[in-house]
Amino acid sequence: MANKRDLKKDINYVLGDIIEVVYLKGLENPDKDSKKGEAIIDEAIASFDSFMERANERKLENAKQHFKALREDLQKTAESLIEKVNSL
């Protein structure tokens, strides 16, 4: 099992890369509406905060199951955000 530090790095990299792609799409298409991109960025930041809070939980009954669920949720959230980015 990967350690908590690696999980936190994964959360940071995945959501950070999604935010970066939104900014790049905004630069490539300055004439498009930026409100949708801003909404995606806001959702990514809120997700980041939520995931980091869950990753920092101290008292866990089953840590392995908790972190497995956290990784699965991260993957689902990232896929959802990527679909939204692709629709810009």
CNS distance restraints for C-alpha pairs under 8 A (distance, minus, plus):
assign (resid   1 and name CA) (resid  64 and name CA) 7.76 0.50 0.50
assign (resid   2 and name CA) (resid   6 and name CA) 6.39 0.50 0.50
assign (resid   2 and name CA) (resid   7 and name CA) 7.14 0.50 0.50
assign (resid   3 and name CA) (resid   7 and name CA) 6.58 0.50 0.50
assign (resid   4 and name CA) (resid   8 and name CA) 6.24 0.50 0.50
assign (resid   4 and name CA) (resid  55 and name CA) 7.11 0.50 0.50
assign (resid   5 and name CA) (resid   9 and name CA) 6.28 0.50 0.50
assign (resid   6 and name CA) (resid  10 and name CA) 6.15 0.50 0.50
assign (resid   7 and name CA) (resid  11 and name CA) 6.25 0.50 0.50
assign (resid   7 and name CA) (resid  55 and name CA) 7.72 0.50 0.50
assign (resid   7 and name CA) (resid  71 and name CA) 7.72 0.50 0.50
assign (resid   8 and name CA) (resid  12 and name CA) 6.22 0.50 0.50
assign (resid   8 and name CA) (resid  52 and name CA) 6.83 0.50 0.50
assign (resid   8 and name CA) (resid  55 and name CA) 7.04 0.50 0.50
assign (resid   9 and name CA) (resid  13 and name CA) 6.02 0.50 0.50
assign (resid  10 and name CA) (resid  14 and name CA) 5.90 0.50 0.50
assign (resid  11 and name CA) (resid  15 and name CA) 6.11 0.50 0.50
assign (resid  11 and name CA) (resid  48 and name CA) 6.84 0.50 0.50
assign (resid  11 and name CA) (resid  51 and name CA) 7.26 0.50 0.50
assign (resid  11 and name CA) (resid  52 and name CA) 7.66 0.50 0.50
assign (resid  11 and name CA) (resid  74 and name CA) 7.17 0.50 0.50
assign (resid  12 and name CA) (resid  16 and name CA) 5.66 0.50 0.50
assign (resid  12 and name CA) (resid  48 and name CA) 7.24 0.50 0.50
assign (resid  13 and name CA) (resid  17 and name CA) 5.87 0.50 0.50
assign (resid  14 and name CA) (resid  18 and name CA) 6.42 0.50 0.50
assign (resid  14 and name CA) (resid  78 and name CA) 7.13 0.50 0.50
assign (resid  15 and name CA) (resid  19 and name CA) 6.32 0.50 0.50
assign (resid  15 and name CA) (resid  44 and name CA) 6.06 0.50 0.50
assign (resid  15 and name CA) (resid  45 and name CA) 7.68 0.50 0.50
assign (resid  15 and name CA) (resid  48 and name CA) 6.77 0.50 0.50
assign (resid  15 and name CA) (resid  78 and name CA) 7.04 0.50 0.50
assign (resid  16 and name CA) (resid  20 and name CA) 6.16 0.50 0.50
assign (resid  17 and name CA) (resid  21 and name CA) 6.20 0.50 0.50
assign (resid  18 and name CA) (resid  22 and name CA) 6.39 0.50 0.50
assign (resid  18 and name CA) (resid  44 and name CA) 7.66 0.50 0.50
assign (resid  18 and name CA) (resid  78 and name CA) 7.81 0.50 0.50
assign (resid  18 and name CA) (resid  81 and name CA) 7.41 0.50 0.50
assign (resid  18 and name CA) (resid  82 and name CA) 6.95 0.50 0.50
assign (resid  18 and name CA) (resid  85 and name CA) 7.96 0.50 0.50
assign (resid  19 and name CA) (resid  23 and name CA) 6.40 0.50 0.50
assign (resid  19 and name CA) (resid  40 and name CA) 7.80 0.50 0.50
assign (resid  19 and name CA) (resid  41 and name CA) 5.64 0.50 0.50
assign (resid  19 and name CA) (resid  44 and name CA) 7.03 0.50 0.50
assign (resid  20 and name CA) (resid  24 and name CA) 6.22 0.50 0.50
assign (resid  21 and name CA) (resid  25 and name CA) 6.10 0.50 0.50
assign (resid  21 and name CA) (resid  85 and name CA) 7.76 0.50 0.50
assign (resid  22 and name CA) (resid  26 and name CA) 6.23 0.50 0.50
assign (resid  22 and name CA) (resid  37 and name CA) 5.96 0.50 0.50
assign (resid  22 and name CA) (resid  40 and name CA) 7.71 0.50 0.50
assign (resid  22 and name CA) (resid  41 and name CA) 7.29 0.50 0.50
assign (resid  22 and name CA) (resid  85 and name CA) 6.46 0.50 0.50
assign (resid  23 and name CA) (resid  27 and name CA) 6.32 0.50 0.50
assign (resid  23 and name CA) (resid  37 and name CA) 7.70 0.50 0.50
assign (resid  24 and name CA) (resid  28 and name CA) 6.15 0.50 0.50
assign (resid  25 and name CA) (resid  29 and name CA) 6.11 0.50 0.50
assign (resid  25 and name CA) (resid  88 and name CA) 7.93 0.50 0.50
assign (resid  26 and name CA) (resid  30 and name CA) 5.61 0.50 0.50
assign (resid  26 and name CA) (resid  32 and name CA) 7.56 0.50 0.50
assign (resid  26 and name CA) (resid  34 and name CA) 6.80 0.50 0.50
assign (resid  26 and name CA) (resid  37 and name CA) 7.38 0.50 0.50
assign (resid  33 and name CA) (resid  37 and name CA) 7.93 0.50 0.50
assign (resid  34 and name CA) (resid  38 and name CA) 6.19 0.50 0.50
assign (resid  35 and name CA) (resid  39 and name CA) 6.19 0.50 0.50
assign (resid  36 and name CA) (resid  40 and name CA) 6.37 0.50 0.50
assign (resid  36 and name CA) (resid  88 and name CA) 7.31 0.50 0.50
assign (resid  37 and name CA) (resid  41 and name CA) 6.26 0.50 0.50
assign (resid  37 and name CA) (resid  85 and name CA) 7.49 0.50 0.50
assign (resid  37 and name CA) (resid  88 and name CA) 7.38 0.50 0.50
assign (resid  38 and name CA) (resid  42 and name CA) 6.11 0.50 0.50
assign (resid  39 and name CA) (resid  43 and name CA) 6.16 0.50 0.50
assign (resid  40 and name CA) (resid  44 and name CA) 6.13 0.50 0.50
assign (resid  40 and name CA) (resid  81 and name CA) 6.86 0.50 0.50
assign (resid  40 and name CA) (resid  84 and name CA) 7.27 0.50 0.50
assign (resid  40 and name CA) (resid  85 and name CA) 7.40 0.50 0.50
assign (resid  41 and name CA) (resid  45 and name CA) 6.19 0.50 0.50
assign (resid  42 and name CA) (resid  46 and name CA) 6.18 0.50 0.50
assign (resid  43 and name CA) (resid  47 and name CA) 6.05 0.50 0.50
assign (resid  44 and name CA) (resid  48 and name CA) 6.07 0.50 0.50
assign (resid  44 and name CA) (resid  81 and name CA) 7.46 0.50 0.50
assign (resid  45 and name CA) (resid  49 and name CA) 6.29 0.50 0.50
assign (resid  46 and name CA) (resid  50 and name CA) 6.24 0.50 0.50
assign (resid  47 and name CA) (resid  51 and name CA) 6.04 0.50 0.50
assign (resid  47 and name CA) (resid  77 and name CA) 7.82 0.50 0.50
assign (resid  48 and name CA) (resid  52 and name CA) 6.06 0.50 0.50
assign (resid  49 and name CA) (resid  53 and name CA) 6.13 0.50 0.50
assign (resid  50 and name CA) (resid  54 and name CA) 6.29 0.50 0.50
assign (resid  51 and name CA) (resid  55 and name CA) 6.04 0.50 0.50
assign (resid  51 and name CA) (resid  70 and name CA) 7.32 0.50 0.50
assign (resid  51 and name CA) (resid  74 and name CA) 7.58 0.50 0.50
assign (resid  52 and name CA) (resid  56 and name CA) 6.12 0.50 0.50
assign (resid  53 and name CA) (resid  57 and name CA) 6.61 0.50 0.50
assign (resid  54 and name CA) (resid  70 and name CA) 7.57 0.50 0.50
assign (resid  55 and name CA) (resid  67 and name CA) 7.42 0.50 0.50
assign (resid  55 and name CA) (resid  70 and name CA) 7.65 0.50 0.50
assign (resid  60 and name CA) (resid  66 and name CA) 7.62 0.50 0.50
assign (resid  62 and name CA) (resid  66 and name CA) 6.24 0.50 0.50
assign (resid  63 and name CA) (resid  67 and name CA) 6.13 0.50 0.50
assign (resid  64 and name CA) (resid  68 and name CA) 6.14 0.50 0.50
assign (resid  65 and name CA) (resid  69 and name CA) 6.15 0.50 0.50
assign (resid  66 and name CA) (resid  70 and name CA) 6.21 0.50 0.50
assign (resid  67 and name CA) (resid  71 and name CA) 6.16 0.50 0.50
assign (resid  68 and name CA) (resid  72 and name CA) 6.32 0.50 0.50
assign (resid  69 and name CA) (resid  73 and name CA) 6.11 0.50 0.50
assign (resid  70 and name CA) (resid  74 and name CA) 6.13 0.50 0.50
assign (resid  71 and name CA) (resid  75 and name CA) 6.25 0.50 0.50
assign (resid  72 and name CA) (resid  76 and name CA) 6.29 0.50 0.50
assign (resid  73 and name CA) (resid  77 and name CA) 6.04 0.50 0.50
assign (resid  74 and name CA) (resid  78 and name CA) 5.99 0.50 0.50
assign (resid  75 and name CA) (resid  79 and name CA) 6.14 0.50 0.50
assign (resid  76 and name CA) (resid  80 and name CA) 6.19 0.50 0.50
assign (resid  77 and name CA) (resid  81 and name CA) 6.17 0.50 0.50
assign (resid  78 and name CA) (resid  82 and name CA) 6.04 0.50 0.50
assign (resid  79 and name CA) (resid  83 and name CA) 6.23 0.50 0.50
assign (resid  80 and name CA) (resid  84 and name CA) 6.47 0.50 0.50
assign (resid  81 and name CA) (resid  85 and name CA) 6.19 0.50 0.50
assign (resid  82 and name CA) (resid  86 and name CA) 6.10 0.50 0.50
assign (resid  83 and name CA) (resid  87 and name CA) 6.36 0.50 0.50
assign (resid  84 and name CA) (resid  88 and name CA) 6.76 0.50 0.50
